[in-house]
C-alpha cells in the first residue's frame, strides 16, 4: 500500500529535521577544533616604553575655559619607573619657567578586568590625587578621558599620547565645557629621552 500524501510530508519534515540536527552537531564539532587566531593585546604593557629618564618641554594655557590665549612655557625633567612588574608605574615631573615651578606626580594603575589604565595626577601644591583619566593604547596612541570638577564646574577632560617612539613622545590635554561639542587644548608636552 502506497503512503498517503500526509505521510510523505511528515517523513520529509522528519528527515529535514534530522539533517538539520546533524549539520548543527558537525558545525559545533568543527568550531571546537578551530583555534581563535585573533591576536590578543596585553594592555598591561601599554606604558612599558616610557620607563626611564626624559627631558620635558611644556606649554600650558594659563587660564583654561576663560577665552584666554595666554600660554606659558616650562622646561624640566621626568623620571618614570615601573611598579608591580608593569601593572603600575610612577612618573615624577619637575618643571621650571617664567610662571613658576611645577612638581608633579602621575600614578598609572592597570585594571586587568577592564583592561584599562587609570591615570592619576597630583602636584606638590595640593598633594592630592585627582580623578583618574581612564583609557589605553591602540596602535601606539594612548587616549584617556574623565569628567571632573574644574573651578566649580564639571568638565570633560581628554588626554592623548601620540608620536610615541623609544626616544620621544608628544602629549596633549584638552577640556570641554559643553559635553564634548568643542574642545580647548590647555597642556602640550614633548618628552625626549635622556641617559641617566
C-alpha positions as CSV (number, residue, x, y, z in Angstrom):
1,X,0.0,0.0,0.0
2,X,1.4,3.4,-1.0
3,X,2.0,6.0,1.7
4,X,-0.6,8.9,1.8
5,X,0.4,12.4,0.9
6,X,0.3,13.3,4.6
7,X,2.7,10.5,5.5
8,X,5.1,11.6,2.8
9,X,5.0,15.2,4.1
10,X,5.6,14.0,7.7
11,X,8.5,11.8,6.6
12,X,10.0,14.8,4.7
13,X,9.8,17.0,7.7
14,X,11.4,14.4,10.0
15,X,14.2,13.9,7.5
16,X,14.8,17.6,7.2
17,X,14.9,17.9,10.9
18,X,17.4,15.1,11.3
19,X,19.7,16.6,8.6
20,X,19.5,20.0,10.3
21,X,20.4,18.5,13.7
22,X,23.3,16.5,12.2
23,X,24.6,19.7,10.4
24,X,24.5,21.6,13.7
25,X,26.4,18.9,15.5
26,X,29.0,18.9,12.8
27,X,29.4,22.7,13.0
28,X,29.8,22.6,16.8
29,X,32.5,19.9,16.4
30,X,34.3,21.9,13.7
31,X,34.2,25.1,15.9
32,X,35.7,23.2,18.9
33,X,38.6,22.1,16.7
34,X,39.3,25.6,15.5
35,X,41.6,27.9,17.5
36,X,40.9,31.6,17.9
37,X,43.7,33.2,15.8
38,X,42.7,36.8,16.8
39,X,45.8,38.4,18.3
40,X,45.3,39.3,21.9
41,X,46.7,42.7,23.0
42,X,48.0,42.8,26.6
43,X,47.3,46.4,27.7
44,X,49.2,45.7,30.9
45,X,52.3,46.7,29.0
46,X,50.9,49.9,27.4
47,X,53.4,52.1,29.4
48,X,56.5,49.9,29.3
49,X,58.1,52.2,26.6
50,X,58.0,55.2,29.0
51,X,60.2,53.8,31.8
52,X,63.4,55.9,32.1
53,X,64.5,59.5,32.1
54,X,63.2,62.3,30.0
55,X,63.8,66.0,29.1
56,X,60.5,67.8,29.0
57,X,59.2,70.9,27.3
58,X,55.7,72.0,28.4
59,X,53.3,74.7,27.1
60,X,50.5,75.4,29.4
61,X,47.4,77.6,28.9
62,X,47.3,79.9,32.0
63,X,43.5,80.2,32.3
64,X,41.6,77.4,30.6
65,X,38.0,77.8,29.6
66,X,38.0,81.6,30.0
67,X,38.8,82.6,26.4
68,X,42.3,83.5,27.4
69,X,45.1,82.9,24.8
70,X,48.0,83.4,27.3
71,X,50.4,80.4,27.3
72,X,53.5,79.9,29.4
73,X,56.4,77.5,28.8
74,X,58.4,75.3,31.1
75,X,61.5,73.1,30.8
76,X,62.4,70.3,33.1
77,X,62.8,66.6,33.6
78,X,60.8,63.5,34.3
79,X,61.6,60.0,35.6
80,X,59.3,57.0,35.1
81,X,59.7,53.8,37.0
82,X,57.8,50.5,36.7
83,X,55.8,49.3,39.7
84,X,54.2,45.8,40.3
85,X,56.1,44.3,37.3
86,X,54.4,46.7,34.9
87,X,50.9,46.7,36.3
88,X,51.6,50.2,37.6
89,X,54.1,53.0,37.1
90,X,55.0,56.3,38.6
91,X,56.1,59.4,36.8
92,X,57.9,62.2,38.7
93,X,57.9,65.5,36.9
94,X,59.9,68.7,37.7
95,X,59.5,71.8,35.6
96,X,60.5,75.5,35.8
97,X,59.6,78.5,33.8
98,X,58.7,82.2,34.0
99,X,55.4,81.3,35.5
100,X,56.9,79.4,38.4
101,X,57.8,75.8,39.4
102,X,55.8,72.6,38.9
103,X,56.4,69.4,40.8
104,X,54.1,66.8,39.5
105,X,53.4,63.1,40.1
106,X,51.4,60.8,37.8
107,X,50.4,57.4,39.1
108,X,49.2,54.9,36.5
109,X,47.3,51.8,37.6
110,X,46.3,48.9,35.3
111,X,42.9,47.2,35.9
112,X,43.1,43.7,34.4
113,X,39.3,43.2,34.5
114,X,38.5,46.2,32.3
115,X,41.9,46.1,30.5
116,X,42.1,49.9,31.0
117,X,44.6,52.2,32.8
118,X,43.6,54.8,35.4
119,X,46.0,57.8,35.2
120,X,46.1,59.9,38.4
121,X,47.9,63.3,38.6
122,X,48.9,65.4,41.6
123,X,51.1,68.4,42.2
124,X,53.1,69.3,45.3
125,X,50.9,72.4,45.6
126,X,47.9,70.4,46.9
127,X,49.2,66.9,47.4
128,X,46.0,65.1,46.4
129,X,45.5,62.7,43.5
130,X,42.8,63.9,41.2
131,X,40.1,61.9,39.4
132,X,41.7,59.3,37.2
133,X,41.6,59.5,33.4
134,X,40.8,56.1,32.0
135,X,41.9,54.6,28.7
136,X,44.5,52.5,26.9
137,X,46.8,52.4,23.9
138,X,45.9,51.3,20.4
139,X,48.5,51.2,17.6
140,X,51.0,53.4,19.5
141,X,48.4,56.1,20.5
142,X,47.0,56.4,24.0
143,X,43.7,58.1,24.7
144,X,42.5,58.8,28.2
145,X,39.4,60.7,29.5
146,X,37.4,61.6,32.5
147,X,34.8,64.0,33.8
148,X,35.8,66.2,36.7
149,X,35.3,69.4,38.7
150,X,37.3,72.4,37.4
151,X,36.8,75.7,39.1
152,X,33.4,74.7,40.4
153,X,32.1,73.4,37.0
154,X,32.0,69.8,35.6
155,X,34.2,69.5,32.5
156,X,35.2,66.6,30.2
157,X,38.9,66.0,30.1
158,X,40.8,64.2,27.3
159,X,44.5,63.4,27.1
160,X,46.3,61.9,24.1
161,X,49.8,60.3,24.0
162,X,51.0,60.4,20.3
163,X,54.1,60.1,18.2
164,X,55.5,57.5,20.6
165,X,59.0,56.2,19.8
166,X,61.7,54.8,22.1
167,X,63.3,58.3,22.2
168,X,60.3,60.8,22.2
169,X,56.6,61.3,22.6
170,X,54.0,64.0,22.5
171,X,51.1,64.6,24.9
172,X,48.1,67.0,24.8
173,X,45.3,67.6,27.2
174,X,42.0,69.3,26.3
175,X,38.9,70.4,28.2
176,X,35.3,70.6,27.1
177,X,32.7,72.5,29.0
178,X,29.8,71.7,26.6
179,X,29.7,67.9,26.8
180,X,32.3,67.3,24.1
181,X,30.9,69.5,21.3
182,X,34.0,71.7,21.4
183,X,37.5,71.2,23.0
184,X,40.2,73.6,24.2
185,X,43.8,72.3,24.4
186,X,45.5,73.6,27.6
187,X,48.6,71.4,28.1
188,X,51.1,70.4,25.4
189,X,54.2,68.4,26.3
190,X,57.1,67.0,24.4
191,X,59.3,64.4,26.0
192,X,62.8,63.5,24.7
193,X,64.7,60.6,26.3
194,X,67.9,61.3,28.2
195,X,70.6,59.0,29.6
196,X,70.9,59.0,33.4
